[in-house]
Amino acid sequence: MVPPLSTRLTTQRLVLRPPRTGDIGELRRLLRHNQAHLNPWNPAPRPGEDPTSITEVSNTVLRHRREWKSGRSFSFMLALLTDPGRLIGKIALNGIMRGAMHGAYLGYWMDVDHQNGGLCTEGISAVLDFAFGPARLHRVQAAIMPHNPRSLRVIEKLGFRREGYAERYLQIAGKWEDHILFARTREEHPVPDGSRHDNAVA
């Protein structure tokens, strides 16, 4: 069974939930505000494509919701508990594989104005609880470029194991980039007693 789209995770400072169609304008604002911050770490858009246009943001939200309902990926939008209407980042479990693997790839980014406060680590920890709990995954993998020290610190702080080094692994900002490969499995991440998952509509 796939966790419902009404899933809501809370931490000490954050609320995390799937994107809604009502988020399109706010998500567009967030993406435009962070465009220069995110460009070095993202695949380059196709010629003539603007990932921050209303059309593209709308398509992204609808795709995330379809993939959630089918269990192919779980994307969470982040907001502060004190200001739940203002988005500050995204954490996703992408490329979910069932069968023998039961694994996913972790992706995440945080608003440039909310860096260095531990919010990304706090949010990913909750998503890992979700991954190894309601989502019933066994393995979560992450691939990070060697020249991204902030992201490396986050993933190492969360206890991910370094598993290897992949040369020219992903095409980022128009260039094939090397990545360090990390992973964490259910055995290394016992889900704590007292679930933080709330299936009530936020």
DARAKA-V208625 format. One record per residue. N is the residue number from 1. RES is the residue in one letter. PHI is phi in whole degrees, -180 to 180 (NA if undefined). OMEGA is omega in whole degrees, -180 to 180 (* if undefined). D_CENTER is the distance of its C-alpha to the mean C-alpha in Angstrom with 1 decimal. Layout:
N_RES_PHI_OMEGA_D_CENTER, N_RES_PHI_OMEGA_D_CENTER
//
This chain:
1_M_NA_180_20.9, 2_V_-87_175_17.5, 3_P_-55_-174_16.2, 4_P_-72_176_17.2, 5_L_-67_175_15.5, 6_S_-83_180_17.1, 7_T_-55_180_14.8, 8_R_-142_178_14.3, 9_L_-108_176_13.1, 10_T_-130_173_15.0, 11_T_-125_180_15.5, 12_Q_-59_-175_18.3, 13_R_-123_-169_17.0, 14_L_-123_164_14.0, 15_V_-122_-179_13.4, 16_L_-127_-178_10.2, 17_R_-155_176_11.0, 18_P_-63_178_10.6, 19_P_-68_177_11.7, 20_R_-117_177_15.5, 21_T_-62_177_18.1, 22_G_-71_180_19.3, 23_D_-87_-169_16.2, 24_I_-57_-179_17.2, 25_G_-65_-179_19.4, 26_E_-70_178_17.3, 27_L_-67_177_14.2, 28_R_-62_177_16.8, 29_R_-58_-178_18.1, 30_L_-63_-179_14.9, 31_L_-65_180_14.4, 32_R_-67_179_18.1, 33_H_-65_-175_18.2, 34_N_-107_-174_15.6, 35_Q_-57_-179_16.9, 36_A_-66_179_18.9, 37_H_-67_-173_16.3, 38_L_-94_-174_13.7, 39_N_-53_-178_16.3, 40_P_-67_-174_17.1, 41_W_-113_-176_13.6, 42_N_-117_171_13.1, 43_P_-59_179_15.4, 44_A_-69_177_18.4, 45_P_-67_176_19.0, 46_R_-65_179_22.0, 47_P_-54_179_25.3, 48_G_83_-179_25.9, 49_E_-94_176_22.4, 50_D_-115_-177_20.9, 51_P_-62_-179_17.1, 52_T_-101_177_17.9, 53_S_-71_179_20.8, 54_I_-57_-179_21.1, 55_T_-62_-177_21.5, 56_E_-68_179_18.4, 57_V_-65_177_16.1, 58_S_-61_179_17.9, 59_N_-62_179_17.5, 60_T_-64_180_13.7, 61_V_-62_-180_13.6, 62_L_-64_178_16.2, 63_R_-65_179_14.5, 64_H_-60_-179_11.3, 65_R_-70_177_13.9, 66_R_-62_-178_16.1, 67_E_-69_175_13.7, 68_W_-63_-176_12.7, 69_K_-63_179_16.5, 70_S_-90_180_17.3, 71_G_78_-179_14.8, 72_R_-85_174_13.5, 73_S_-161_177_9.8, 74_F_-129_-180_8.0, 75_S_-107_179_5.9, 76_F_-114_169_6.3, 77_M_-91_-177_8.0, 78_L_-109_173_9.3, 79_A_-147_174_13.1, 80_L_-74_176_15.8, 81_L_-58_-179_18.1, 82_T_-79_-179_20.9, 83_D_-150_-171_19.7, 84_P_-67_180_17.5, 85_G_-86_-177_18.4, 86_R_-110_-177_16.9, 87_L_-76_-179_13.2, 88_I_-130_179_12.0, 89_G_168_-177_8.3, 90_K_-148_173_4.9, 91_I_-133_-175_1.8, 92_A_-136_168_2.6, 93_L_-106_-172_5.9, 94_N_-106_173_7.9, 95_G_56_-175_11.7, 96_I_-65_179_12.7, 97_M_-119_177_16.2, 98_R_-98_-179_18.8, 99_G_62_-175_22.4, 100_A_-74_-172_23.2, 101_M_-95_-175_19.7, 102_H_52_-176_17.4, 103_G_-130_179_14.4, 104_A_-154_175_10.9, 105_Y_-106_-179_9.0, 106_L_-90_173_5.9, 107_G_-133_-176_4.2, 108_Y_-162_170_3.8, 109_W_-156_-177_6.9, 110_M_-129_177_9.5, 111_D_-50_-177_12.7, 112_V_-59_-179_15.5, 113_D_-84_-179_17.7, 114_H_-124_178_15.6, 115_Q_-82_169_15.4, 116_N_69_177_17.2, 117_G_-110_180_17.4, 118_G_81_-178_15.2, 119_L_-68_-180_12.8, 120_C_-64_178_9.6, 121_T_-61_180_11.3, 122_E_-62_-179_12.3, 123_G_-68_-180_9.0, 124_I_-63_178_7.6, 125_S_-57_178_11.1, 126_A_-67_179_11.0, 127_V_-68_176_8.2, 128_L_-66_174_10.3, 129_D_-58_178_13.3, 130_F_-65_-178_12.1, 131_A_-60_-176_11.4, 132_F_-90_176_14.9, 133_G_-107_-176_16.4, 134_P_-57_-179_16.3, 135_A_-78_175_14.2, 136_R_58_175_16.9, 137_L_-88_176_15.1, 138_H_-107_-173_17.1, 139_R_-144_173_15.0, 140_V_-124_-177_11.6, 141_Q_-112_177_11.8, 142_A_-143_177_10.5, 143_A_-126_-172_12.5, 144_I_-132_178_13.3, 145_M_-69_-177_16.2, 146_P_-59_-178_19.1, 147_H_-95_175_19.7, 148_N_-118_-172_16.4, 149_P_-63_-180_17.8, 150_R_-64_180_15.5, 151_S_-68_177_12.4, 152_L_-63_179_14.9, 153_R_-63_-180_16.1, 154_V_-61_-174_12.9, 155_I_-69_179_12.4, 156_E_-72_178_16.2, 157_K_-62_-179_16.4, 158_L_-84_174_14.3, 159_G_87_176_16.9, 160_F_-71_176_15.4, 161_R_-88_171_18.4, 162_R_-78_-175_19.1, 163_E_-113_180_20.3, 164_G_170_-179_21.4, 165_Y_-132_-177_21.5, 166_A_-109_180_21.0, 167_E_-79_178_23.1, 168_R_49_-171_22.2, 169_Y_-78_-178_19.1, 170_L_-135_177_17.2, 171_Q_-90_-176_18.6, 172_I_-118_-180_17.0, 173_A_50_176_18.8, 174_G_84_-177_21.6, 175_K_-133_176_22.2, 176_W_-74_-173_21.7, 177_E_-111_171_20.0, 178_D_-69_177_20.3, 179_H_-137_169_17.4, 180_I_-90_-176_17.6, 181_L_-101_179_16.3, 182_F_-127_176_15.1, 183_A_-154_175_14.8, 184_R_-146_-180_15.2, 185_T_-117_-178_17.1, 186_R_-53_-178_18.0, 187_E_-63_-179_21.3, 188_E_-95_-176_19.7, 189_H_-139_177_17.6, 190_P_-62_179_20.1, 191_V_-72_-175_18.7, 192_P_-67_172_20.7, 193_D_-65_-179_23.4, 194_G_82_-176_22.9, 195_S_-60_176_19.8, 196_R_-101_-176_17.4, 197_H_-101_-177_16.5, 198_D_-124_-177_18.5, 199_N_-89_175_19.1, 200_A_-73_179_21.1, 201_V_-66_-178_20.2, 202_A_-72_*_18.8
//
